[in-house]
Structures are given as structure tokens and as C-alpha cells.
Amino acid sequence: MELNINSPVFAEFMENLNLAVLKCLTEILAENFSGGEINAKIIIEAENACEVFGDEQYNYKKPTIDHKVIVTLKKREEAKGYFNEKMELFQDDAGVFFIVKPKTAQMEFQENGGEST
């Protein structure tokens, strides 16, 4: 058997990869997730093996192929708000930030003992 990505040896890997793609697309289309990432890893090694036929011994390299397919779906949650009030931003000597109502002509008049209208 010829050994390449189209060989039956890799059929399970290809099926797992296809299922991962379909899962990702299904979840995105259903708007359950905003996106996804698929990581596929194949580890190919060869270990020494031996077969004994009576008095003869046959040594060879036995391939081991391990695979892993990981789907990471990205969920985006969003909360929005907006603050735009007429407030003055300042920082005190200790570096702490505050917001207060800005001074107005009416406030200055009241601070000087006058009456407001």
C-alpha cells in the first residue's frame, strides 16, 4: 500500500478533521459562536520490530501514526454602555481620578453668597 495522506491509514484522521470543520461551520452558522480554530496534529514515528520464522529473524521498522484534531470555538459576549454626562474629570494629588459637576456661572454666584434665579 502506498503511504500518503490519501492512504487508508489516514482515513480516520481525515474523517475527524472533516467532522471538526463541519462542527465549526454549524456552530458559527447557528450564531452560537463567533468563530473557531481547528488544530490538526499528526505524529509519525518508526519503532524497531522483529518477526521470528523458526531459526530466522526478520527486523524491520514499524510505523506508528498518531493524530489529534482539536476544535476551539470562540464565543463572543458583548455588553455595551455609554456614559456622556456633563461632568468634569480631574485627578487629585494622590493620583485618584474623580468626576464632578463642572462649575457654572450660577454655581459661582451661589458660592459668593448671591441668590440663584
Secondary structure, DSSP 8 states (H G I E B T S, - for coil): ---STTSGGGHHHHHHHHHHHHHHHHHHHTTS-SEEEEEEEEEEEEEEEEEEETTEEEEEEEEEEEEEEEEEEE-----------S-EEEE-TTS-EEEE----HHHHHHHTT----
